[in-house]
């Protein structure tokens, strides 16, 4: 569009007209050949044996301003012609592919690989096939080349999750770490931020990784238990173990076998391989190496039957005592000493009250409940939020959030706090870390990708940051429980004020009215007292599990 035409048009626009914005928008779209985005649809082609449906799918939300119309009309070619063209690897239109998909001639996963017009058209075909209202599920504006054959199959869009930051976190020698957290839980980041403020006022937190080793434990079977024991005795010979190590490490330039634990159960043998995996979380790396090592062992023991590459003694994606006691991934401990005046000023309580509550809730309560790695307040909240933001495997929150939180009063009257996490399964390469948004969050923490000078250091740093952030969240939540501010804060930060459901009347519950009235009465009546009452507006805390 020529600049002179635009200038001439703008001269005649009445900018006092409330509809002038729509006028300008329509003019610009008309000149560049695009219809108004309010009418941007792609229609659904009919099935071979069905009448045409008046169904449309529209994409909204975090999309680009101008969207190309995607035509999914069925076309005029016969079904047999379309099928033959597909089988011969020739080009078919999106509408024709939809016809094949409906008849079961095409698999969902084949769409991206066969189309030569980009990922978004393949996704549009899949959404049309579903015949569901997906208006609020965006799919445009995403670089799917990082997703296909790497992170997700049968893609129909993506879920935008709000990302906030908590900080600054004073950790080890750094003073200004801002931790990205992806969450839909109101008050979580505000709470973590308050804990970080307390840490900052206490000269920071120290966090250290003290063990590293990703695990995989195949299970094999022998004719008799004596045969199984023979394998165990064979692996105890250094020369034999070295041969197994050589085979294991031949599959990767980073994988280094640290230990091989042998567990006998009748004629079954569980072989728990423990390996260093560089900056990768390492599950794929260790699985590949285990497969090679087991192949070598099978050559030495022809009677051995491989039951499963994973025998659940690894243990992956399950809270397990072996992970809690021996560790998996990386083991890390974070600690901080908070002076009494900091505890009083920021957390509104005392070290002795915090320590007593931690003992009753985190130690005795968790013990009576039979928790495995659960002697903490809400470590999973923080781990999950950082995992999602940085492209970690969310399913591994179940084991990565196992944490022992301790609080005690020092001889000087300060509050000592530590969080020990033995099973932090994180990586800065591979998996979801390759996606641009998640990679950007890792870059903001200065730990994206591989560390070539010291392999594994980037993942170590991420692990240390997560542990320190967990400690901040534990501090704030425990303080909120001690001061009885938990419910009030959630009424303020974790309850939407919008009328989201048309059929539900906008009424307050009795407990909401009582909390509101009690808060107003306290604000009116309390002037000066020995014990300070915190106004609701100042309360910042997270939720309780």
C-alpha positions in Angstrom: 0.0 0.0 0.0 1.4 3.4 -1.0 2.1 5.9 1.7 0.3 8.7 -0.2 -2.9 6.7 -0.4 -2.8 6.2 3.4 -2.1 9.9 4.1 -5.0 10.9 1.8 -7.4 8.5 3.6 -6.3 9.7 7.1 -7.0 13.3 6.1 -10.7 12.5 5.7 -11.1 10.4 8.8 -13.1 11.9 11.6 -11.1 10.9 14.7 -13.9 12.1 17.0 -16.1 9.4 15.6 -16.2 6.5 18.1 -16.1 4.0 15.2 -13.0 5.6 13.5 -10.8 2.7 14.7 -12.9 0.2 12.9 -12.9 2.4 9.8 -9.1 2.6 9.7 -8.7 -1.1 10.4 -11.1 -2.1 7.6 -9.4 0.3 5.1 -6.0 -1.2 5.9 -7.2 -4.8 5.6 -9.0 -4.0 2.3 -5.9 -2.4 0.8 -3.6 -5.3 1.7 -6.2 -7.9 0.6 -7.2 -9.4 3.9 -10.7 -9.5 5.3 -11.5 -8.3 8.7 -10.1 -10.7 11.3 -13.5 -10.8 13.0 -14.6 -13.0 10.1 -11.5 -15.1 9.8 -12.7 -18.7 9.7 -11.9 -22.0 8.1 -14.8 -24.2 7.1 -15.1 -27.9 7.6 -15.3 -30.1 4.5 -18.0 -32.8 4.6 -17.5 -36.5 5.0 -17.7 -38.7 1.9 -21.1 -40.0 3.0 -22.4 -37.0 4.9 -24.2 -33.8 4.0 -22.2 -30.6 4.3 -22.2 -29.2 7.9 -22.5 -25.5 8.7 -19.7 -25.7 11.3 -16.9 -23.3 11.6 -13.8 -23.1 13.8 -12.3 -19.8 14.7 -9.0 -19.2 16.3 -8.6 -16.3 18.8 -6.4 -15.3 21.7 -2.7 -15.0 21.4 -2.6 -15.0 17.6 -1.0 -12.9 14.9 -3.0 -9.8 13.8 -3.7 -10.9 10.3 -4.6 -14.6 9.7 -4.6 -16.4 6.4 -7.8 -18.2 5.6 -7.4 -21.9 5.6 -9.6 -23.6 3.0 -10.7 -27.1 4.0 -13.3 -27.6 1.3 -13.6 -31.2 0.2 -12.8 -30.5 -3.4 -14.2 -32.1 -6.6 -12.0 -35.1 -7.1 -13.4 -38.6 -6.4 -12.6 -40.3 -3.1 -10.7 -43.1 -5.0 -8.6 -40.5 -6.9 -7.7 -38.7 -3.6 -6.8 -42.0 -1.9 -4.6 -43.1 -4.8 -2.8 -39.7 -4.8 -2.2 -40.0 -1.1 -0.9 -43.6 -1.3 1.5 -42.5 -4.1 2.9 -39.7 -2.0 1.4 -37.0 -4.2 0.0 -33.7 -3.0 -3.6 -33.5 -1.7 -5.5 -30.5 -0.3 -6.3 -30.1 3.4 -10.0 -30.8 2.6 -9.1 -34.0 0.7 -6.9 -35.1 3.6 -9.9 -34.5 5.9 -12.0 -36.9 3.8 -9.3 -39.6 4.1 -9.0 -39.0 7.9 -12.7 -39.4 8.4 -12.7 -42.7 6.5 -9.7 -44.0 8.5 -7.4 -44.1 5.6 -5.0 -41.6 7.2 -3.5 -41.6 10.6 -3.5 -38.4 12.7 0.3 -38.5 13.1 0.8 -38.6 9.3 -0.6 -35.1 8.6 2.4 -33.0 9.3 4.8 -35.3 7.5 2.7 -35.4 4.3 1.6 -31.8 3.9 3.9 -29.4 2.2 2.1 -26.3 3.3 3.1 -26.0 6.9 2.0 -27.3 10.3 -0.9 -25.0 10.9 -2.9 -26.4 8.0 -2.4 -29.9 9.3 -3.6 -28.7 12.7 -6.6 -27.1 11.1 -7.6 -30.4 9.5 -7.3 -32.2 12.8 -9.4 -29.5 14.6 -12.0 -29.8 11.8 -12.1 -33.6 12.2 -12.8 -33.3 15.9 -16.1 -31.3 15.4 -15.6 -29.6 18.7 -15.9 -26.0 19.8 -12.2 -25.0 20.1 -12.6 -21.3 19.6 -10.7 -20.5 22.9 -7.9 -22.9 22.2 -5.3 -21.0 20.1 -3.1 -22.7 17.5 -1.6 -19.9 15.4 1.6 -18.0 16.1 3.5 -21.0 17.4 6.7 -22.5 15.9 5.7 -26.1 15.6 8.9 -27.3 14.1 10.2 -27.6 17.7 7.2 -29.6 18.6 6.7 -32.3 15.9 8.7 -35.5 16.5 10.0 -33.9 19.7 7.4 -32.9 22.2 3.8 -33.7 21.2 1.8 -35.7 18.7 -1.6 -35.1 17.1 -1.3 -31.4 17.8 -4.5 -29.2 17.8 -3.1 -26.1 19.6 -1.4 -25.0 22.7 -2.3 -23.9 26.2 -1.2 -20.4 27.3 -0.3 -20.6 31.0 0.4 -17.3 32.9 4.0 -16.8 33.8 5.1 -14.6 36.7 8.4 -13.9 38.3 9.4 -14.1 42.0 12.5 -12.2 43.1 15.0 -11.0 43.5 16.4 -14.2 44.9 19.8 -13.8 46.6 21.4 -17.2 46.0 25.0 -18.2 46.6 27.0 -15.3 44.9 24.1 -13.9 42.9 21.9 -11.1 44.1 19.3 -10.6 41.4 17.8 -13.9 40.3 14.2 -13.5 39.1 12.6 -16.9 39.0 9.9 -17.6 36.3 6.9 -19.5 37.5 4.0 -20.7 35.3 0.9 -21.2 37.4 -2.8 -20.6 37.6 -2.8 -20.6 41.4 -3.3 -17.1 42.7 -1.2 -16.1 45.7 1.6 -18.6 45.0 4.0 -16.2 43.4 3.1 -13.4 45.9 3.9 -15.9 48.7 7.2 -17.0 47.2 8.1 -13.4 46.7 7.6 -12.6 50.4 9.8 -15.5 51.3 12.5 -14.2 49.0 12.3 -10.8 50.6 12.9 -12.4 53.9 15.9 -14.3 52.4 17.3 -11.1 50.9 17.1 -9.4 54.3 19.0 -12.3 55.8 22.1 -12.2 53.5 20.7 -14.8 51.1 20.4 -18.5 50.8 23.0 -21.1 50.1 22.1 -24.0 47.8 24.4 -26.9 46.9 24.1 -30.0 44.7 25.8 -33.0 46.4 24.9 -36.0 44.3 24.1 -36.6 40.6 22.9 -39.8 38.8 19.9 -40.6 36.6 18.7 -44.2 36.9 17.0 -46.9 34.9 16.4 -50.4 36.2 15.7 -53.2 33.7 14.2 -56.5 35.1 15.4 -59.8 33.7 14.4 -63.4 34.4 16.3 -66.6 34.7 15.1 -70.2 34.9 16.1 -70.5 38.5 17.0 -68.2 41.4 20.5 -69.8 41.5 21.0 -68.6 37.9 19.9 -65.1 38.9 22.5 -65.1 41.7 25.2 -66.2 39.3 24.6 -63.0 37.3 25.0 -61.0 40.5 28.3 -62.7 41.3 29.5 -62.3 37.7 28.8 -58.5 37.9 30.8 -58.3 41.2 34.0 -59.2 39.2 35.6 -55.9 38.3 36.7 -57.0 34.8 33.1 -58.0 33.9 31.6 -54.8 35.3 34.1 -52.8 33.2 33.0 -54.5 30.0 29.4 -53.6 30.9 30.4 -50.0 31.6 32.2 -49.8 28.2 29.0 -51.0 26.4 26.9 -48.6 28.5 29.0 -45.6 27.7 29.4 -46.4 24.0 26.0 -44.9 23.3 26.7 -41.3 24.4 29.6 -38.9 24.8 28.1 -37.7 28.1 26.7 -40.9 29.8 29.0 -42.1 32.5 28.1 -45.2 34.5 28.6 -44.4 38.2 27.0 -47.5 39.8 25.1 -50.7 39.1 22.9 -52.1 41.9 21.7 -55.7 41.7 18.5 -56.7 43.4 17.4 -60.4 43.5 13.7 -61.4 43.8 13.5 -65.2 43.3 14.5 -65.8 39.7 14.1 -62.1 38.8 17.0 -59.7 38.8 16.6 -55.9 38.9 19.6 -54.0 37.5 19.6 -50.4 38.7 22.0 -48.4 36.5 23.0 -45.0 37.9 24.7 -42.6 35.4 25.9 -39.0 35.0 24.1 -37.5 32.0 25.6 -34.0 31.6 23.0 -31.2 31.3 20.2 -33.5 30.1 17.7 -34.8 32.5 18.8 -38.1 31.0 16.0 -40.6 30.8 16.4 -41.2 27.1 20.1 -41.3 27.3 20.2 -43.8 30.2 17.5 -45.9 28.5 19.5 -46.2 25.3 22.7 -47.0 27.2 20.8 -49.6 29.4 19.5 -51.3 26.3 23.0 -51.7 24.9 24.4 -53.0 28.2 21.6 -55.5 28.6 22.3 -56.7 25.0 25.9 -57.4 26.0 24.8 -59.2 29.3 22.4 -61.3 27.3 25.3 -62.6 25.1 27.0 -63.8 28.3 23.9 -65.3 29.7 21.8 -66.8 26.8 19.3 -68.3 29.2 18.4 -64.7 30.5 15.1 -63.3 29.4 14.6 -59.5 29.3 11.2 -58.9 30.9 11.2 -55.1 30.7 13.7 -52.3 30.1 12.1 -50.6 33.1 11.3 -52.8 36.1 9.9 -49.9 38.3 13.0 -50.0 40.5 14.3 -46.9 38.7 11.9 -45.3 40.0 10.4 -42.9 37.4 7.3 -40.7 38.0 6.4 -42.3 41.3 7.1 -41.3 44.9 9.4 -44.1 46.1 11.6 -44.8 49.1 14.6 -45.8 47.0 14.6 -42.4 45.3 14.1 -40.7 48.7 17.0 -42.5 50.4 19.5 -43.0 47.5 18.5 -40.1 45.3 17.7 -39.8 41.6 18.6 -37.1 39.1 20.3 -34.5 41.4 20.3 -34.2 45.2 20.4 -30.7 46.6 20.1 -28.9 49.9 19.3 -25.2 50.4 19.7 -23.4 53.8 19.3 -20.0 55.3 19.5 -18.3 58.7 17.0 -15.6 59.3 17.5 -13.1 62.2 14.6 -12.7 64.6 14.0 -9.2 63.6 13.6 -10.2 59.9 11.1 -13.0 60.9 9.2 -10.4 62.9 9.2 -7.6 60.3 8.5 -9.6 57.1 6.9 -12.8 58.2 5.0 -11.3 61.2 5.9 -14.1 63.6 8.8 -15.4 65.8 11.5 -18.0 65.2 10.2 -20.2 68.1 6.6 -20.2 66.7 7.9 -21.1 63.2 10.1 -23.9 64.6 7.2 -25.3 66.7 4.8 -25.3 63.8 7.3 -26.9 61.5 8.0 -29.7 64.0 4.3 -30.4 64.5 3.2 -30.1 60.9 6.2 -31.1 58.7 7.8 -33.7 60.9 5.1 -35.3 63.2 2.1 -34.7 60.9 3.9 -36.0 57.8 5.2 -39.0 59.8 1.8 -40.0 61.1 0.4 -39.7 57.5 3.1 -42.1 56.2 4.4 -39.6 53.7 7.4 -40.5 51.5 9.5 -37.4 51.1 6.5 -35.3 52.2 7.9 -33.6 55.3 7.3 -30.2 53.7 4.6 -27.6 53.4 4.0 -27.3 49.7 7.2 -27.9 47.8 5.3 -29.4 44.8 3.6 -26.0 44.2 6.9 -24.3 43.5 8.5 -27.2 41.7 5.5 -27.6 39.4 5.5 -23.8 38.5 9.2 -23.7 37.7 9.0 -27.0 35.8 6.3 -25.8 33.5 8.0 -22.5 32.9 11.4 -24.0 32.1 10.3 -27.0 30.0 10.8 -29.8 32.5 8.7 -33.0 32.6 5.6 -32.0 34.7 5.0 -35.7 35.5 8.3 -35.8 37.4 7.0 -33.3 40.0 5.7 -36.3 41.9 9.3 -37.3 42.8 11.2 -34.1 42.3 9.1 -32.3 44.9 10.0 -34.8 47.6 11.5 -32.5 50.2 12.5 -32.4 53.9 12.0 -29.0 55.3 13.5 -28.3 58.7 13.2 -25.2 61.0 14.9 -24.7 64.3 16.0 -21.9 66.6 19.7 -21.2 66.7 21.5 -20.4 70.0 21.5 -16.7 68.9 17.7 -16.8 68.6 17.6 -16.8 64.8 15.6 -19.2 62.6 17.6 -21.9 60.7 15.8 -23.3 57.7 16.8 -26.0 55.3 15.2 -27.8 52.4 16.8 -31.1 51.3 15.6 -32.5 48.0 17.1 -35.8 47.0 15.3 -36.5 43.7 15.4 -33.3 41.5 15.0 -34.5 37.9 15.8 -31.5 35.7 17.7 -30.7 32.5 18.6 -27.7 30.4 18.8 -29.6 27.1 16.3 -31.8 25.4 12.6 -32.3 26.0 10.5 -29.2 26.5 13.6 -27.0 27.1 14.0 -26.7 23.3 10.7 -24.8 23.0 11.4 -21.1 22.5 9.2 -19.8 25.4 10.6 -22.3 27.9 14.1 -21.7 26.6 13.7 -18.0 27.1 12.8 -18.7 30.8 16.0 -20.8 31.1 18.0 -18.0 29.5 16.7 -15.5 32.0 18.2 -17.8 34.7 21.5 -18.0 32.7 21.3 -21.8 32.5 19.9 -22.6 29.1 21.4 -25.4 26.9 24.6 -27.3 27.6 27.6 -26.1 29.5 30.5 -26.9 27.4 33.2 -25.9 29.9 31.7 -27.9 32.7 29.0 -30.4 31.5 26.2 -30.6 33.9 26.7 -27.3 35.6 23.7 -25.6 33.9 21.4 -28.3 35.2 23.0 -28.0 38.6 22.3 -24.3 38.7 18.7 -24.8 37.8 18.4 -27.4 40.5 19.9 -25.0 43.1 17.6 -22.2 42.0 14.5 -24.5 42.4 15.6 -25.7 45.9 16.2 -22.1 47.0 12.8 -21.0 45.6 11.1 -23.9 47.4 12.7 -22.7 50.7 11.3 -19.2 50.1 7.8 -20.7 49.5 8.1 -22.9 52.6 9.0 -19.9 54.8 6.0 -17.8 53.6 3.4 -20.5 53.9 4.5 -21.6 57.3 4.4 -18.0 58.5 0.9 -17.6 57.1 -0.2 -20.7 59.0 1.3 -19.5 62.2 -0.3 -16.0 61.9 -3.6 -17.5 60.7 -3.6 -15.4 57.5 -4.0 -18.2 55.0 -7.7 -18.0 54.3 -7.9 -14.2 54.1 -5.0 -14.1 51.6 -6.7 -16.6 49.3 -10.0 -14.7 49.4 -8.0 -11.8 48.1 -5.6 -13.3 45.6 -7.0 -16.7 44.7 -10.7 -16.0 43.9 -11.7 -14.3 40.7 -14.1 -11.3 41.0 -15.5 -11.9 37.5 -18.9 -13.4 37.0 -17.6 -16.5 35.1 -20.7 -18.7 35.1 -24.0 -17.2 33.8 -26.3 -19.5 35.8 -24.6 -18.9 39.2 -25.9 -15.9 41.1 -23.2 -13.4 42.3 -23.8 -14.0 46.0 -21.3 -14.4 48.8 -21.2 -17.4 51.0 -21.7 -17.0 54.8 -18.0 -17.6 55.5 -17.0 -14.9 52.9 -19.4 -12.4 54.6 -18.0 -13.3 58.0 -14.4 -12.9 56.9 -15.2 -9.5 55.2 -17.1 -8.3 58.3 -14.3 -9.5 60.7 -11.7 -7.8 58.6 -13.6 -4.5 58.6 -14.1 -4.6 62.3 -10.5 -5.3 63.0 -9.4 -2.4 60.8 -11.7 -0.1 62.6 -11.1 -1.2 66.2 -7.4 -2.0 66.4 -5.2 1.0 66.8 -2.1 0.1 68.8 -1.5 -3.2 70.5 1.3 -5.4 71.7 0.5 -7.8 68.9 0.2 -6.3 65.5 -2.7 -7.4 63.3 -1.8 -7.5 59.7 -4.4 -5.8 57.3 -5.8 -8.0 54.6 -4.3 -5.8 51.9 -0.8 -6.7 53.2 -1.2 -10.4 53.4 0.8 -12.5 51.0 0.8 -16.2 51.3 0.4 -19.3 49.3 -2.0 -22.3 49.7 -1.9 -25.3 51.9 -1.9 -28.8 50.5 
